[in-house]
Amino acid sequence: MRIDNDIKLDFKDVLFRPKRSTLASRSQVSVERTYVTKHSKATWTGVPVMAANMDTTGNFETAEVMASLKCLAAVQKHYSVEQWKEWLAGKGKGLEQYVAVSTGISEADVEKTGKILEACPGIKMICIDVANGYSENFVNVVRKFRALHPNHIIIAGNVVTGEMTEELIISGADIVKVGIGPGSVCTTRKQTGVGYPQLSAVIECADAAHGLGGMIISDGGCTCPGDVSKAFGAGADFVMLGGMLAG
């Protein structure tokens, strides 16, 4: 065993030091961003805040509200192909750029995701989600998704260190999801003892991703709007919210 004695920080451990600004009002600030992704070469414009792919937040109803604000939703993986088709032919029509199809790493997940994307060609984002992304099988599945869907934006996670962020980007991920254990309902730290302070994870993973032309999502640990600001300040390109949206 090796003990890491370097200081690691969570959102609660830091504050922004104010500095002089030329802005007269916060209303002058635009929170929209335009990104071009590394592998898919796709362009996305909007507010880089994403609803988490939990059952209670990653649903079609939340996606509709998020899209009205130009924000994203990672829609949970339990919807059927028919439910996706029905939603996009109804209330979800025209919202494709603000949703990601969430999936796991089983063969059934890969096959089902392919069917959803075939039936709903307007969707351009895939979110490959596991609790702990430190496995060879996970990396292989990311490679498989990239080979099968070369023009889609691929989000993959979760990890908390620079070297695994680089591994996923090299393997085909455009955006790496960062965070193990900080979420309000996540039990990974209690059940397994695995985790990493979220602010430090974002700083380290953002540096690794940006060096390769990739991006990251800070996923978990935000309990108030100030934490979202801190995640962006630490280098996150997107911030994923679960508990803050669940009510």
Phi and psi in degrees as GROMACS dihedral restraints (atoms count N, CA, C in turn):
[ dihedral_restraints ]
;  ai    aj    ak    al  type     phi  dphi    fc
    3     4     5     6     1  -125.2    20    10
    4     5     6     7     1   128.5    20    10
    6     7     8     9     1   -90.8    20    10
    7     8     9    10     1   125.6    20    10
    9    10    11    12     1   -88.5    20    10
   10    11    12    13     1   110.1    20    10
   12    13    14    15     1   -92.0    20    10
   13    14    15    16     1    -1.9    20    10
   15    16    17    18     1   -65.4    20    10
   16    17    18    19     1   147.2    20    10
   18    19    20    21     1   -68.8    20    10
   19    20    21    22     1   129.7    20    10
   21    22    23    24     1  -120.9    20    10
   22    23    24    25     1   140.3    20    10
   24    25    26    27     1  -121.3    20    10
   25    26    27    28     1   144.0    20    10
   27    28    29    30     1  -103.4    20    10
   28    29    30    31     1   173.2    20    10
   30    31    32    33     1   -58.8    20    10
   31    32    33    34     1   -36.6    20    10
   33    34    35    36     1   -67.9    20    10
   34    35    36    37     1   -13.6    20    10
   36    37    38    39     1   -86.5    20    10
   37    38    39    40     1    -8.3    20    10
   39    40    41    42     1  -134.6    20    10
   40    41    42    43     1   159.9    20    10
   42    43    44    45     1  -136.7    20    10
   43    44    45    46     1   156.5    20    10
   45    46    47    48     1   -78.0    20    10
   46    47    48    49     1   135.3    20    10
   48    49    50    51     1   -84.9    20    10
   49    50    51    52     1   124.7    20    10
   51    52    53    54     1   -67.4    20    10
   52    53    54    55     1   152.6    20    10
   54    55    56    57     1  -143.0    20    10
   55    56    57    58     1   162.5    20    10
   57    58    59    60     1   -62.3    20    10
   58    59    60    61     1   141.5    20    10
   60    61    62    63     1  -135.5    20    10
   61    62    63    64     1   152.1    20    10
   63    64    65    66     1   -90.2    20    10
   64    65    66    67     1    -4.2    20    10
   66    67    68    69     1   -75.4    20    10
   67    68    69    70     1   138.9    20    10
   69    70    71    72     1   -86.7    20    10
   70    71    72    73     1   -23.4    20    10
   72    73    74    75     1  -154.8    20    10
   73    74    75    76     1   152.2    20    10
   75    76    77    78     1   -63.5    20    10
   76    77    78    79     1   -22.7    20    10
   78    79    80    81     1   -66.8    20    10
   79    80    81    82     1   -14.1    20    10
   81    82    83    84     1   -82.4    20    10
   82    83    84    85     1    -8.8    20    10
   84    85    86    87     1   -84.0    20    10
   85    86    87    88     1   130.5    20    10
   87    88    89    90     1   -98.4    20    10
   88    89    90    91     1   128.1    20    10
   90    91    92    93     1  -100.3    20    10
   91    92    93    94     1     5.8    20    10
   93    94    95    96     1   -79.2    20    10
   94    95    96    97     1   147.9    20    10
   96    97    98    99     1  -134.7    20    10
   97    98    99   100     1   154.1    20    10
   99   100   101   102     1  -120.9    20    10
  100   101   102   103     1   125.0    20    10
  102   103   104   105     1  -123.0    20    10
  103   104   105   106     1   145.4    20    10
  105   106   107   108     1  -115.2    20    10
  106   107   108   109     1   124.3    20    10
  108   109   110   111     1   -84.6    20    10
  109   110   111   112     1   153.3    20    10
  111   112   113   114     1   -64.5    20    10
  112   113   114   115     1   -53.7    20    10
  114   115   116   117     1   -90.3    20    10
  115   116   117   118     1   -46.5    20    10
  117   118   119   120     1   -77.6    20    10
  118   119   120   121     1   -18.5    20    10
  120   121   122   123     1    61.1    20    10
  121   122   123   124     1    21.7    20    10
  123   124   125   126     1   -82.5    20    10
  124   125   126   127     1   151.0    20    10
  126   127   128   129     1  -107.2    20    10
  127   128   129   130     1   130.7    20    10
  129   130   131   132     1  -127.1    20    10
  130   131   132   133     1   135.3    20    10
  132   133   134   135     1  -127.0    20    10
  133   134   135   136     1   132.7    20    10
  135   136   137   138     1   166.3    20    10
  136   137   138   139     1  -166.2    20    10
  138   139   140   141     1   -93.0    20    10
  139   140   141   142     1   118.8    20    10
  141   142   143   144     1   -79.5    20    10
  142   143   144   145     1    53.1    20    10
  144   145   146   147     1  -119.0    20    10
  145   146   147   148     1   133.7    20    10
  147   148   149   150     1  -128.0    20    10
  148   149   150   151     1   134.1    20    10
  150   151   152   153     1   -74.1    20    10
  151   152   153   154     1   134.2    20    10
  153   154   155   156     1   -68.5    20    10
  154   155   156   157     1   154.8    20    10
  156   157   158   159     1   -86.2    20    10
  157   158   159   160     1    42.3    20    10
  159   160   161   162     1   -82.7    20    10
  160   161   162   163     1   159.8    20    10
  162   163   164   165     1   -55.3    20    10
  163   164   165   166     1   -39.1    20    10
  165   166   167   168     1   -87.5    20    10
  166   167   168   169     1   -14.8    20    10
  168   169   170   171     1  -118.2    20    10
  169   170   171   172     1   -27.6    20    10
  171   172   173   174     1   -90.7    20    10
  172   173   174   175     1    54.5    20    10
  174   175   176   177     1  -118.4    20    10
  175   176   177   178     1   172.0    20    10
  177   178   179   180     1   -64.1    20    10
  178   179   180   181     1   -37.0    20    10
  180   181   182   183     1   -63.5    20    10
  181   182   183   184     1   -44.4    20    10
  183   184   185   186     1   -65.0    20    10
  184   185   186   187     1   -39.1    20    10
  186   187   188   189     1   -60.0    20    10
  187   188   189   190     1   -37.8    20    10
  189   190   191   192     1   -64.3    20    10
  190   191   192   193     1   -43.4    20    10
  192   193   194   195     1   -67.3    20    10
  193   194   195   196     1   -44.9    20    10
  195   196   197   198     1   -61.1    20    10
  196   197   198   199     1   -43.0    20    10
  198   199   200   201     1   -63.5    20    10
  199   200   201   202     1   -33.0    20    10
  201   202   203   204     1   -64.6    20    10
  202   203   204   205     1   -20.5    20    10
  204   205   206   207     1  -103.1    20    10
  205   206   207   208     1     7.4    20    10
  207   208   209   210     1    65.3    20    10
  208   209   210   211     1    26.7    20    10
  210   211   212   213     1  -102.0    20    10
  211   212   213   214     1   173.0    20    10
  213   214   215   216     1  -107.8    20    10
  214   215   216   217     1   161.5    20    10
  216   217   218   219     1  -138.5    20    10
  217   218   219   220     1   130.1    20    10
  219   220   221   222     1   -90.0    20    10
  220   221   222   223     1   103.2    20    10
  222   223   224   225     1   -76.1    20    10
  223   224   225   226     1   129.4    20    10
  225   226   227   228     1   -57.7    20    10
  226   227   228   229     1   155.7    20    10
  228   229   230   231     1   -82.9    20    10
  229   230   231   232     1     1.8    20    10
  231   232   233   234     1   -89.0    20    10
  232   233   234   235     1    -4.1    20    10
  234   235   236   237     1   -73.8    20    10
  235   236   237   238     1   142.4    20    10
  237   238   239   240     1   -82.1    20    10
  238   239   240   241     1   168.4    20    10
  240   241   242   243     1   -59.2    20    10
  241   242   243   244     1   -42.7    20    10
  243   244   245   246     1   -64.4    20    10
  244   245   246   247     1   -38.6    20    10
  246   247   248   249     1   -65.1    20    10
  247   248   249   250     1   -39.6    20    10
  249   250   251   252     1   -61.1    20    10
  250   251   252   253     1   -48.0    20    10
  252   253   254   255     1   -61.3    20    10
  253   254   255   256     1   -43.4    20    10
  255   256   257   258     1   -63.9    20    10
  256   257   258   259     1   -42.4    20    10
  258   259   260   261     1   -66.8    20    10
  259   260   261   262     1   -44.3    20    10
  261   262   263   264     1   -72.5    20    10
  262   263   264   265     1   -16.1    20    10
  264   265   266   267     1   -90.6    20    10
  265   266   267   268     1    -3.6    20    10
  267   268   269   270     1  -123.4    20    10
  268   269   270   271     1  -114.1    20    10
  270   271   272   273     1   -65.4    20    10
  271   272   273   274     1   -24.5    20    10
  273   274   275   276     1   -89.3    20    10
  274   275   276   277     1     2.1    20    10
  276   277   278   279     1   -60.1    20    10
  277   278   279   280     1   127.0    20    10
  279   280   281   282     1    87.2    20    10
  280   281   282   283     1     0.7    20    10
  282   283   284   285     1  -101.9    20    10
  283   284   285   286     1     9.4    20    10
  285   286   287   288     1   -55.9    20    10
  286   287   288   289     1   -34.2    20    10
  288   289   290   291     1   -72.1    20    10
  289   290   291   292     1   -10.0    20    10
  291   292   293   294     1  -109.5    20    10
  292   293   294   295     1    13.5    20    10
  294   295   296   297     1  -129.3    20    10
  295   296   297   298     1   149.4    20    10
  297   298   299   300     1  -121.2    20    10
  298   299   300   301     1   141.5    20    10
  300   301   302   303     1   -84.8    20    10
  301   302   303   304     1   120.2    20    10
  303   304   305   306     1   -86.8    20    10
  304   305   306   307     1   147.6    20    10
  306   307   308   309     1  -153.1    20    10
  307   308   309   310     1   160.3    20    10
  309   310   311   312     1   -98.4    20    10
  310   311   312   313     1  -154.2    20    10
  312   313   314   315     1  -122.0    20    10
  313   314   315   316     1    10.9    20    10
  315   316   317   318     1   -80.0    20    10
  316   317   318   319     1   164.1    20    10
  318   319   320   321     1   -60.2    20    10
  319   320   321   322     1   -37.8    20    10
  321   322   323   324     1   -63.8    20    10
  322   323   324   325     1   -38.8    20    10
  324   325   326   327     1   -64.0    20    10
  325   326   327   328     1   -44.4    20    10
  327   328   329   330     1   -61.4    20    10
  328   329   330   331     1   -43.6    20    10
  330   331   332   333     1   -67.1    20    10
  331   332   333   334     1   -44.6    20    10
  333   334   335   336     1   -63.6    20    10
  334   335   336   337     1   -42.3    20    10
  336   337   338   339     1   -60.7    20    10
  337   338   339   340     1   -41.1    20    10
  339   340   341   342     1   -60.0    20    10
  340   341   342   343     1   -40.2    20    10
  342   343   344   345     1   -67.5    20    10
  343   344   345   346     1   -39.5    20    10
  345   346   347   348     1   -63.8    20    10
  346   347   348   349     1   -44.9    20    10
  348   349   350   351     1   -68.0    20    10
  349   350   351   352     1   -32.4    20    10
  351   352   353   354     1   -69.0    20    10
  352   353   354   355     1   -39.4    20    10
  354   355   356   357     1   -77.3    20    10
  355   356   357   358     1   -24.6    20    10
  357   358   359   360     1  -127.6    20    10
  358   359   360   361     1    73.3    20    10
  360   361   362   363     1   -64.9    20    10
  361   362   363   364     1   -13.8    20    10
  363   364   365   366     1   -76.1    20    10
  364   365   366   367     1   -16.8    20    10
  366   367   368   369     1   -78.0    20    10
  367   368   369   370     1   130.8    20    10
  369   370   371   372     1  -119.8    20    10
  370   371   372   373     1     2.0    20    10
  372   373   374   375     1  -121.4    20    10
  373   374   375   376     1   137.1    20    10
  375   376   377   378     1  -122.1    20    10
  376   377   378   379     1   132.0    20    10
  378   379   380   381     1  -115.5    20    10
  379   380   381   382     1   105.6    20    10
  381   382   383   384     1   -90.1    20    10
  382   383   384   385     1   114.5    20    10
  384   385   386   387     1  -124.3    20    10
  385   386   387   388     1   123.7    20    10
  387   388   389   390     1  -135.8    20    10
  388   389   390   391     1   157.3    20    10
  390   391   392   393     1   -66.3    20    10
  391   392   393   394     1   -35.7    20    10
  393   394   395   396     1  -139.0    20    10
  394   395   396   397     1   109.6    20    10
  396   397   398   399     1   -84.9    20    10
  397   398   399   400     1    16.8    20    10
  399   400   401   402     1   -93.5    20    10
  400   401   402   403     1    62.4    20    10
  402   403   404   405     1  -143.1    20    10
  403   404   405   406     1   147.6    20    10
  405   406   407   408     1   -63.8    20    10
  406   407   408   409     1   -35.6    20    10
  408   409   410   411     1   -62.8    20    10
  409   410   411   412     1   -39.7    20    10
  411   412   413   414     1   -62.1    20    10
  412   413   414   415     1   -45.2    20    10
  414   415   416   417     1   -60.9    20    10
  415   416   417   418     1   -41.2    20    10
  417   418   419   420     1   -63.8    20    10
  418   419   420   421     1   -36.7    20    10
  420   421   422   423     1   -68.6    20    10
  421   422   423   424     1   -37.4    20    10
  423   424   425   426     1   -60.0    20    10
  424   425   426   427     1   -43.3    20    10
  426   427   428   429     1   -61.8    20    10
  427   428   429   430     1   -40.2    20    10
  429   430   431   432     1   -64.4    20    10
  430   431   432   433     1   -45.1    20    10
  432   433   434   435     1   -62.2    20    10
  433   434   435   436     1   -39.4    20    10
  435   436   437   438     1   -64.1    20    10
  436   437   438   439     1   -39.8    20    10
  438   439   440   441     1   -67.3    20    10
  439   440   441   442     1   -38.4    20    10
  441   442   443   444     1   -76.8    20    10
  442   443   444   445     1   -31.5    20    10
  444   445   446   447     1  -132.5    20    10
  445   446   447   448     1    69.2    20    10
  447   448   449   450     1   -64.3    20    10
  448   449   450   451     1   -22.6    20    10
  450   451   452   453     1  -102.2    20    10
  451   452   453   454     1     5.1    20    10
  453   454   455   456     1   -96.6    20    10
  454   455   456   457     1   149.2    20    10
  456   457   458   459     1   -76.6    20    10
  457   458   459   460     1   122.4    20    10
  459   460   461   462     1  -108.7    20    10
  460   461   462   463     1   122.5    20    10
  462   463   464   465     1  -102.9    20    10
  463   464   465   466     1   134.2    20    10
  465   466   467   468     1  -141.2    20    10
  466   467   468   469     1   140.0    20    10
  468   469   470   471     1   175.2    20    10
  469   470   471   472     1   175.5    20    10
  471   472   473   474     1  -117.9    20    10
  472   473   474   475     1   146.5    20    10
  474   475   476   477     1  -136.9    20    10
  475   476   477   478     1   172.5    20    10
  477   478   479   480     1  -139.9    20    10
  478   479   480   481     1     7.8    20    10
  480   481   482   483     1  -129.4    20    10
  481   482   483   484     1   156.6    20    10
  483   484   485   486     1   -62.2    20    10
  484   485   486   487     1   -42.7    20    10
  486   487   488   489     1   -66.5    20    10
  487   488   489   490     1   -33.7    20    10
  489   490   491   492     1   -78.1    20    10
  490   491   492   493     1   -30.4    20    10
  492   493   494   495     1   -60.5    20    10
  493   494   495   496     1   -46.3    20    10
  495   496   497   498     1   -62.3    20    10
  496   497   498   499     1   -41.4    20    10
  498   499   500   501     1   -59.3    20    10
  499   500   501   502     1   -43.4    20    10
  501   502   503   504     1   -69.4    20    10
  502   503   504   505     1   -39.2    20    10
  504   505   506   507     1   -67.2    20    10
  505   506   507   508     1   -43.2    20    10
  507   508   509   510     1   -62.2    20    10
  508   509   510   511     1   -31.6    20    10
  510   511   512   513     1   -81.8    20    10
  511   512   513   514     1    -6.9    20    10
  513   514   515   516     1   128.3    20    10
  514   515   516   517     1    -4.8    20    10
  516   517   518   519     1   -75.0    20    10
  517   518   519   520     1   137.1    20    10
  519   520   521   522     1   -84.7    20    10
  520   521   522   523     1   -36.2    20    10
  522   523   524   525     1  -134.1    20    10
  523   524   525   526     1   130.9    20    10
  525   526   527   528     1  -105.6    20    10
  526   527   528   529     1   131.7    20    10
  528   529   530   531     1   -88.8    20    10
  529   530   531   532     1   125.2    20    10
  531   532   533   534     1  -113.9    20    10
  532   533   534   535     1   126.6    20    10
  534   535   536   537     1   143.4    20    10
  535   536   537   538     1   120.8    20    10
  537   538   539   540     1  -129.3    20    10
  538   539   540   541     1   108.0    20    10
  540   541   542   543     1    98.1    20    10
  541   542   543   544     1   -11.6    20    10
  543   544   545   546     1   -82.8    20    10
  544   545   546   547     1   -12.6    20    10
  546   547   548   549     1   -63.1    20    10
  547   548   549   550     1   153.7    20    10
  549   550   551   552     1   -64.3    20    10
  550   551   552   553     1   -29.3    20    10
  552   553   554   555     1  -113.2    20    10
  553   554   555   556     1     6.4    20    10
  555   556   557   558     1   -77.3    20    10
  556   557   558   559     1   131.9    20    10
  558   559   560   561     1  -108.7    20    10
  559   560   561   562     1     9.6    20    10
  561   562   563   564     1   -57.0    20    10
  562   563   564   565     1   -44.9    20    10
  564   565   566   567     1   -65.4    20    10
  565   566   567   568     1   -40.4    20    10
  567   568   569   570     1   -71.8    20    10
  568   569   570   571     1   -39.7    20    10
  570   571   572   573     1   -82.0    20    10
  571   572   573   574     1   -30.6    20    10
  573   574   575   576     1  -122.6    20    10
  574   575   576   577     1   -15.2    20    10
  576   577   578   579     1    76.5    20    10
  577   578   579   580     1    11.0    20    10
  579   580   581   582     1   -99.7    20    10
  580   581   582   583     1   135.5    20    10
  582   583   584   585     1   171.6    20    10
  583   584   585   586     1  -176.3    20    10
  585   586   587   588     1  -163.8    20    10
  586   587   588   589     1   134.9    20    10
  588   589   590   591     1   -54.2    20    10
  589   590   591   592     1   131.7    20    10
  591   592   593   594     1   -67.6    20    10
  592   593   594   595     1   -41.6    20    10
  594   595   596   597     1   -62.4    20    10
  595   596   597   598     1   -44.4    20    10
  597   598   599   600     1   -64.7    20    10
  598   599   600   601     1   -37.9    20    10
  600   601   602   603     1   -61.0    20    10
  601   602   603   604     1   -43.1    20    10
  603   604   605   606     1   -64.8    20    10
  604   605   606   607     1   -45.2    20    10
  606   607   608   609     1   -58.4    20    10
  607   608   609   610     1   -47.7    20    10
  609   610   611   612     1   -70.5    20    10
  610   611   612   613     1   -42.4    20    10
  612   613   614   615     1   -73.4    20    10
  613   614   615   616     1   -35.2    20    10
  615   616   617   618     1   -62.6    20    10
  616   617   618   619     1   -43.0    20    10
  618   619   620   621     1   -61.0    20    10
  619   620   621   622     1   -43.2    20    10
  621   622   623   624     1   -66.4    20    10
  622   623   624   625     1   -44.7    20    10
  624   625   626   627     1   -66.1    20    10
  625   626   627   628     1   -46.4    20    10
  627   628   629   630     1   -65.7    20    10
  628   629   630   631     1   -28.0    20    10
  630   631   632   633     1   -66.6    20    10
  631   632   633   634     1   -22.4    20    10
  633   634   635   636     1  -105.6    20    10
  634   635   636   637     1     3.6    20    10
  636   637   638   639     1    84.3    20    10
  637   638   639   640     1    12.1    20    10
  639   640   641   642     1   -97.2    20    10
  640   641   642   643     1  -174.9    20    10
  642   643   644   645     1  -137.1    20    10
  643   644   645   646     1   168.5    20    10
  645   646   647   648     1  -133.1    20    10
  646   647   648   649     1   157.7    20    10
  648   649   650   651     1  -114.7    20    10
  649   650   651   652     1   128.0    20    10
  651   652   653   654     1   -81.2    20    10
  652   653   654   655     1   116.9    20    10
  654   655   656   657     1  -119.0    20    10
  655   656   657   658     1   105.0    20    10
  657   658   659   660     1   108.4    20    10
  658   659   660   661     1   155.2    20    10
  660   661   662   663     1    91.8    20    10
  661   662   663   664     1    -8.5    20    10
  663   664   665   666     1   -85.7    20    10
  664   665   666   667     1   121.1    20    10
  666   667   668   669     1  -115.0    20    10
  667   668   669   670     1    -5.7    20    10
  669   670   671   672     1  -157.5    20    10
  670   671   672   673     1   164.0    20    10
  672   673   674   675     1   -56.9    20    10
  673   674   675   676     1   -31.8    20    10
  675   676   677   678     1   -61.9    20    10
  676   677   678   679     1   -34.1    20    10
  678   679   680   681     1   -66.2    20    10
  679   680   681   682     1   -35.3    20    10
  681   682   683   684     1   -62.9    20    10
  682   683   684   685     1   -44.0    20    10
  684   685   686   687     1   -61.0    20    10
  685   686   687   688     1   -41.2    20    10
  687   688   689   690     1   -64.9    20    10
  688   689   690   691     1   -37.1    20    10
  690   691   692   693     1   -62.4    20    10
  691   692   693   694     1   -44.0    20    10
  693   694   695   696     1   -65.9    20    10
  694   695   696   697     1   -40.3    20    10
  696   697   698   699     1   -63.1    20    10
  697   698   699   700     1   -29.8    20    10
  699   700   701   702     1   -77.9    20    10
  700   701   702   703     1    -9.7    20    10
  702   703   704   705     1   120.3    20    10
  703   704   705   706     1    -0.2    20    10
  705   706   707   708     1   -65.7    20    10
  706   707   708   709     1   142.1    20    10
  708   709   710   711     1   -89.6    20    10
  709   710   711   712     1   -29.9    20    10
  711   712   713   714     1  -135.5    20    10
  712   713   714   715     1   157.4    20    10
  714   715   716   717     1  -127.5    20    10
  715   716   717   718     1   130.3    20    10
  717   718   719   720     1  -101.2    20    10
  718   719   720   721     1   133.7    20    10
  720   721   722   723     1  -121.8    20    10
  721   722   723   724     1   137.1    20    10
  723   724   725   726     1  -122.1    20    10
  724   725   726   727     1   -73.1    20    10
  726   727   728   729     1   -59.2    20    10
  727   728   729   730     1   -35.1    20    10
  729   730   731   732     1   -65.9    20    10
  730   731   732   733     1   -24.5    20    10
  732   733   734   735     1   -97.3    20    10
  733   734   735   736     1   -17.3    20    10
  735   736   737   738     1   -74.2    20    10
  736   737   738   739     1   -23.4    20    10
